[in-house]
Amino acid sequence: EDVQMMLVCKTHLGTRNCDYRMKRYVFRRTVDGIHIIHLGKTWEKIMVAARAIVSIENPSDIIVASQRPYGSRAVLKFSQYTGANAMAGRWMPGTLTNQ
């Protein structure tokens, strides 16, 4: 059911550029050169990440970061629902290390 929702949201559509580290997650390539992401492998990695996040006792110890403009909304929503710290947009070097 969740994989079907990912399919409807078109999360399986990649770009024409494919990094060598992403080759194992690519299902196939279309005639236009767009890489199709393997949703089964994506779902497995999401579940691994979810288990890691759930194992952390204090949600404020989690930092969710995205410097890309299209990732900031997802970061803010995730942090709102989980209680994690959001770092959307640009942030200064040393933000994590200089306490």
N, C-alpha and C positions, 0 to 999 in steps of 0.2 A: 504494500500500500504506500509506504513512504518513498520507495523507488519510483512508483508511478507518479507521485507528486513531483519528484525531482525531474521526471521526464516531461511533465506538463509545463513546468517552469523553465524548461530548456537549459537546465544546468549541464546537460551532456554536450552542448555545443562548445567547442574550443575555438582556437584561432588557427591561422595558417602557419604560424611559427610554433615549433615544438622543440622544447629543450630536451637534451638527451636524458635528463633525469625523469622526464615525464613519459618517455616512450613506453614504459611498461603499463601505464594507465590508459593509453590510447587504444580504443577498440578497433577503429579503422579510420580511413581517410576518405572523404567524399571526392567526387569528381572536381568540385570547385577548389579542393585543397584544404577544406576545413577538417580539422581533427575531431573525431567523435570520442568523447571520454567514456570509459567503461564504468557504468553506474554501479555495478556490483562491487568492484574494487573501491570505488569512491565511498559507497555505503559502509564497507568494512572499516575503512580508515576513519570515517566519522564516528563509528561506534567505539573504536579504540580511543579516539580523542575524548568522547563523552565519558568513557570509563575513567580516564585519567583525571578529568575535571571533577567528576563525582567523588573521587577518592580524596580530594583536598577538603579538609575540614572547614576552613574559614574561607568563604567566598571572596572576601576582600583581598586575599593573597593572590588572586588570579588577575592578570592584566591582559586585556583584549586590545590589540593594536592594529591599526590600518592607516597607512599614510595615503592611500589612494582615495580620491573623492567618492567613488562608487562603493567603497567598503565602509565608509564612516557611518552610514545609517544602520548597517548590520551590526557594527560594533556597539553603537549606542543602544540598540534594541536588546542585544544579547546581555549587555551589562545591566540594563534596567531589569530584566527578568531574573538574572542570576545573582545580582549584587556584586559583580566583579567590577574592577576599575577599568574605565574606558579611556583609551588614548587614540582618539580619532583625529586625523589630520597630521600636520607636521608637529614634531616634538623635538626638543633640544637634546643634543648628545649629553649624556651624563644624567638624564632624568632617572634612569634605573639605578645607577651606581652612586650618585651623589645624594645621600639621604640627609 
